Amino acid sequence: MSGLDLNTYNSSNLQGSYSWTDTLRGIHFGPGSLNIALPKLFKTLGATKALVVTGKSLHDKTDVVKKVEGVLKSMDAFGATFYEIGEHSPVAGIRNGLKLFRDNGCDIIVAVGGGSPVDASKAILYFNHEEHGGEILPQIAIPTTLSAAEYTIGAGYTNDEGQKVAVSSPKLAPAGIILDAELTLATPERLWLSTGIRALDHAVENLYRPLIPPPLKYMCYQAIHDLFKYLPECKANPQAVDVRQKLQIASWLSLWPIKLEKYSALGLSHAMGHKLGARYSIPHGITSCLSLAPVVKLKAEVASEEDKEWLAGALFHLRKPSTGSIESDVLLLGDLIDELVVNLGLKSSLSQYKVPKEDFEELTTQSVGRKDDPTWDKVHKIFESLY
């Protein structure tokens, strides 16, 4: 797959270029695909020994990690398992993971779980490169949530001061991804469904994110349709593996691998989520449940006409008739997102997570970038409305 170069020549979506990420060598998907895909990826990458990186709950309360370890052991490629990765990937865990990686002579990480293990694995490989030089070593991601961290070149983690920071490099994107829906059956319902809203957040914000070419936006439309359709179906029948597989593919569509020269939040909803998540221990899926609908409604007022058109176009893919007004169509999309969050049982508030009202001013400034931003007052009102 080719290296990626994405440039635009003006602010329009009608000019630009697209190619694939540097590192991604294969995405394998399908129920039960782990047993075949993992050996294939090891052979493709020339890897010999893996550190498995995962979370404590997944390690202690399910057999998912044991299944991955079993495949690695059958290949004589298992080094060790590290499961101290907490929510939002605290840097202390990353340092410990790096030590275990090096002490066991590993040359690849297999990340199992949600966004935190995937991002922590990227950070471990980044710090290993910074400290010891050489090429950035590869990662294989086996996601068990819908957060889609496996499709990006950036790694968000929490520093010693409790702030969410990031490192990025085109070489940090996972070299292989395995979407095996059978491995998601043990994922807690609230985590699974809320990360589905996180995927919806990716898809919606990519409709107005700079530098995203039109073909990817149409993929996002399909992701939006599938997430609206299959998240309620999954809640009604959580053992339906085919529905879970369709949701994993929708997550893939929501954040299709693309190399941007700088890792950044997709848009305002993600920016708000980044500021809320680590600081107040709010899961990223829940931050999207909080912020996405009101941000979309704000876009009806402040977005460019082109961005409003892309957002309004989602109604067609949701099989909803236009209201006759582009602004009203965008507002309707916001209402539909809010309704989906409610129907999935994911409605929450900032007061539930003990976010102090006196922090709203700082959170607003951090989310929009500066105090004199013309949208500052409107974003501040969003924070107030979420209390």
Summary of the structure (lengths in Angstrom):
residues: 387
radius of gyration: 20.2
end to end distance: 46.2
largest distance: 63.3
contacts: 1376
relative contact order: 0.11
helix: 54%
strand: 11%
